[in-house]
Amino acid sequence: MNKMRKNKLVIGSFLMLSLFASCSKVIDVKETDFIGGDVALKTVANVESGIIGAYATMNVEMGILLNSVFTDEVRVAEFYNAATVHEWQYGSTDISIRDNFTAFPMYYRTIDRVNRVLAALPNAKAANATEEALKNRIRGEALYLRAFCHFGLYQFYSNTSDGTALALAYMETPDLLPQARITVAPYMAKLNADLVAAKALVPATNADIARASRHAVSGLQARVALYMKDYTNAAAFATEYIAAFPLASKTNFPLIWKDANNSEVAFKLIRTTTAGGRIGTLYRGTSANATNIGTVTWRPSLALLNSYDQVNDIRYAAYFFEEPLLKASSARSIAAILINKYAGTAYATPTELLADGKVFRTAEMYLIRAEARAELNDLTGAAADLNTLRDARINNYTAASFSSKGDLITAIMNERFKELPFEGHRFFDAKRRNLPIIRLAADAQNNKLTLESGNFRFLLPIPNSEIQANPLMVQNPGYTN
Amino acid sequence: MRKVVLLSSLVFCFALQVLAQGSKKISGKIVDQKTKQGLGGVTVNAGKVNALSDANGNYQINVTDQKSVNFSIIGYAKLSRSIGAATTINVELASVEAVLEEVVITGYARESKSKFAGAVTTISGKTVNDVPVGSFDQAFQGRVPGMLVNSGSGQPGSSAVITIRGIKSLQGAGAQPLYVLDGVPIPAFDMQTLNPDDFESITVLKDATAAAIYGARGGTGVIVITSKRGKTGKNIVTYKTQYGITRRPNFDRLNMMNTREMLAYEEREKIVNNPGWTWSPNNPAIPAGMTAASKARSLDSLRNIDIDYADIFYREGISKSHELTLSGGSDRTKFFLSGAYFDQEGIDIYSSLKRYTLRFNLDHSTDKFTAQFNSTLGFSKTQQSEGESLGNSPRNPFQMTFRAKTYENPYNLDGSLNFGANSTMALKNVANLLEGLQNTSRVFDQIKLVGNGLLAYKILPTLTVRNNLGVTSSTNFVRRYVNPNSFIGSLQSFQSGVTQESGGLYTEFINTSSVAYSERFGKSELEASANFEVVRGFQRALGFTLFNLDKRLTETGQGAGPLPTNGAATYPQNASSAKSGFGIRSYFATTKYTYDNKYSLNANIRRDGTSRIVNEENREVTSWSAGFTWNALNERFLSKQSIFSELKLRLSFGIIPNIGSIQTSSYGAGLQSVTNYQGPQVPSFGTTQYAGSTLTGLAPTGPGNPNLKIERVQKSNIGIDFSVWNGRARFNLDAYDEQTLDLFVNQPLSGTTGFSSLYINAGRMSNKGLELNAKVDVIRGRDFGVTLGLNHSYNKNTIENLGAVNEFFLGTFVIRKGLSYGTHYTLNYLGVDPATGNPRYEAPDGSITNDQAKAGQFDKFGNYLPRHQGGLDFEIRYKAFSISGLFSYQFEVQRYNNIKSWITRGIPGYQSAVRASRELIDNQWTAPGDNKRYQRSGVDRGFTSDDIEDAKFVRFRNLVVAYQLPALKGPNGKPLFTGGRLYAQGQNLAIWSPWTGLDPEDSNNISLSEYPNPSMFTLGLDINF
């Protein structure tokens, strides 16, 4: 009996011991089937998928629409509900409605994606030299997209060369905690450092135009330097770009807008109807059939149309067209002149209003260099750049000469208006040069003719949802909530 | 009787023998403690001597040197009396039901009720034993104070949604209580393969003292079930059967138009593309290819079709069951064996549940050693209603009940179904629906096993070691098959039917080891235990879809043909698989100290470590509780009073985490899913496309929550139990305050994070309530008895704090500080502007506006969770007859009547798709000056406060009329059976409610396309052999 009890005890305690031993594992049961956490971006191929995921949220459309609707590029056509923004009446709570000008979460979403890629990259083991090279490229692209998006944020919410003014938070790692705004100087220092690092890592040529390359970096560096009034560098980086991508021929120029060639373009965001969507719908809706043309929301302003030599300037036909069907319709003749830049293929065809988002063009680089040279008092060089561009766009052009820096700058800004409409520059340019927005009476809605220079609305309000969510956030001046 | 005579004579002979050795005769009467009726057939035992009591309860037995005499009979607690010098020993035996009231089964222990400070409600297994519902939790409604039980589906075998003492969490609002069967946790919402007739008792653990012992899984309460066991005595064989019908609710409640009214309404409102107007003689337009005469003919032929489709979509289902149980045992070994078959047809024409179950329970005990083995094995086959999975669809019969136009003729002249493309002028919805249902099947097969083995050994008189090992396992096969040889089959991808099949294995093991100590020191009693427990869960499932099925076959995907790739470089997989699991490791200790049977202190503490929390720092969570009871009647100063026969005060306090608060997600595996326990806590990724690359993009879809902590529920309870009138009127009162701490709130995130919001631990929610349970034996006679019971509970939920968040929206609710969870938030509809017929709404500033865009949203339309609920039960017995019944009720509850919103919408879009309500005929604006409820047909009023209705109800939930059968002898004098019961039962007999929809009871906030709860009528027979 005693022995039996002993045996029982031995067996019992053995069972207990084995149970205890297996128990530390019990609370460490891993989720083995979940493609998330550290598993998601495990291999080099996964990380590349991660960077593609970041490209998927890259956006030029919001800036394009903003710079049209807030300025004298467009006027109202057949449908109008954007009063709060077109008439400069917005606050932080309603900037998100109507056309959704909340760049804040949009750019940071891309930034979060690239930061996750950058965090995962060191742990992704390269199987061979090709993958090692790919890792470098991905790292370069991630840094580039990070700089690109931070610059976008700066354009919307900061846009000043004053290094002590507030920029935003420069996000270098994924982080769920609230972040405070930092000033422009350190913000731009981080941004420029990212660009310098990226430039050494991304491909030297733009064989893959849909993704970042060295000249895309130069293009952004030129733009950043211009905004920061660092004119020497602006001219130098623009020169790098111009050397690689000459201006389009007069034959090729209109075809850029049909995506038939990539003249001048170092980097563009590819769009399909399912991935990215139709840029052209920013200005008008898709058509039901060849004669039932989609609702026109915005038409080109008279100020813009009148600024061209409509006979000799090839840009006029490339950028606009008159639609006889609409002109003939008494109800719709108001919308007869349409924006051609993103018209895509014929009405009601599958790719109507579909076009790629061109991020940089050589023309912009000429204008950057012209402005930089003018500011550096190289009036000859500046005038030469301006004349070269005009000569490429205008038949029978005779070179103009300019008597003063002021005249030249005005001419350059006017040329930017004519060359770069619907490409996302007008409003930002006015802010950085401290110019007003002035509309013709015929272009204005409810007599909203002028946004005087220096008005606080040249910077967008930090969205109210962000103010609510982030106790460290500081609103831009002029906005109360 | 002959047997009894034989036995008695044997006993007599035996007695004569022992008499010679200096024996003495003891006699007496054995009666039922409650009814005071004599109990026949009681085994009277003294050492090796046995005797039986006669039909009147009288017995006699001869004893020699035995010290005690024992009395036992099935259904009553065993009783032992010491003999001493007595020659007459009269005893009262307490029925097991009465005993149940004295003991609280917490699952880990049996606690003496007088020393237990917890708030619990025990209901007898009888409550669920004979109720003809496929899932026993449906039978809990109105039985337990503080427990809200609502059924959202009439599918046979579907479970109810249970909430104990209010919603505890925003993120885990649907978390169900923990179910424990014989010490083994079993999954909620999965009861259809368990036989409720095997259940002996059900105990609901509500407060901290009762539930803290279950740790993090006990935060939302625990439902402890014990199964029936064999009892010492002769073997008993029982056969039970039921036969009955299930019946659909009365759809007349919806008050819908008939054909004549509908055509007239369409004409009045000039609803285009509807026959009433298109073919109206008052409509000058002549459709292409028609003439005025053919228009009139078409309208005429429609006018004569008037079919109420509810008669076609529903049936009167047959419900039947058979069960055989065998139980018995000796002093040392007892067994209980049952086999049962349950078969119920749903009121939906293609839904049913068939269940086959076996149970074997075995007990063996010696002085020091106890072994227990319980097991149940079941197989069930559920034909699921296709409608439940369809939602908003004209193929959903539950919607078409109020959508099908009475003038649709679904049949061709030859009686076949006239299916095809549907339009409002050539309706084929009903034919398509019927054709679809005929050719689609959805079957859920389940094999379920629940078993445990318990060993206990008393090392010392004061020290017992115990180990319980349990397992629950479900093997599920789910199949949805669309016949390739049908019209609906031709509408599937690749035009030839589809089959989706899925198999899954869901298993959970539990092992609990404990050491229990119990000792008495003078007036003090001390009990303590130390326990160690491990739970390990496994899930695995796979599923696939096959298209292009073989038209010659009609059951599975055998012979399915190849699929065209349409030139694609890759082809999507149509199969998936997943597995997951979790583990919990727990240490816990309990202690109880009682002084002089007056004061008891209960305390327990438990530490759970769980793999379900990813953050290792927060992985270990602690539950604890402390309770106190005072048995006032044991005080000397109250010993003289005669008002109370019981008076006990209970206090308890503690904190229990709620594992259900942590968000989980799932892996799809065809028609089943596997729980992803950790996914939402770590960053998750999804695919995305960038047109500039052929690679698939990978993008984060959720940020994860690295700082996640578990929500904790701080529970306070004060209770009083008392009985008066010699124990005939018994009352329990409880008041509680439960505070959810570290409540997950949906905190907006800074845009810099890349995400918009995250559930973080920042809020607090409270549930405060009162519970009353009363039972009164109004008449307690030998032949006649009346018992009335009432339980009522009140619960007020308040969102106390949302951290930095102002408010957010969850479905149709607003989550706002100070409001209750589930508060409706919508436009306030103010009726019609008599001049224009436009709808009017309240603006945010309180003024009236006709513009929906300027209308405000308000939180003043109530809540979908009832504040008051309860049940009223009665039992009347007269000799062998008894009638018992239950009324359940809920009030202060408002729900969206979405059906009504559709059938009274009164605009062309809805009118074309529904069979409208008669209310539109004379309560819709048609001309200036009309003061009507509903706006003109040219404008929509939207989904507004007008669609929220009072959903309070009183439901005649259950009625049983029974007759106790006497023993019956056959023609040869041998007993045919020793007793039995014949009964008739009704379930969901009637409902009283201001609600204008089908059924005010539902498990959610909106009623639109639910499978309606049926009413049931059964006849039952139990026979004991």
Interface residues (C-beta under 8 A of the other chain):
Chain A: K8 G12 L15 M16 L19 F20 S22 C23 S24 K25 V26 I27 D28 V29 K30 E31 T32 D33 F34 I35 G36 G37 D38 A40 L41 N46 E48 S49 G50 I52 G53 A54 Y55 A56 T57 M58 F104 P105 Y108 R109 I111 D112 R113 R116 L168 A169 M171 P174 D175 L176 P178 Q179 D208 I209 A210 R211 L269 I270 R271 T272 T274 A275 G276 P463 S465 E466 Q468 A469 N470 P471 M473
Chain B: Y457 V465 N467 N511 S513 F532 V534 V535 R536 A578 K579 S580 G581 F582 G583 I584 R585 G609 T610 S611 R619 Y667 V674 N676 Y677 Q678 G679 V682 P683 S684 F685 T687 T688 Q689 Y690 A691 G692 S693 L695 T696 G697 L698 A699 P700 G702 P703 G704 P706 Q747 P748 L749 S750 G751 T752 T753 G754 F755 S756 L758 A804 N806
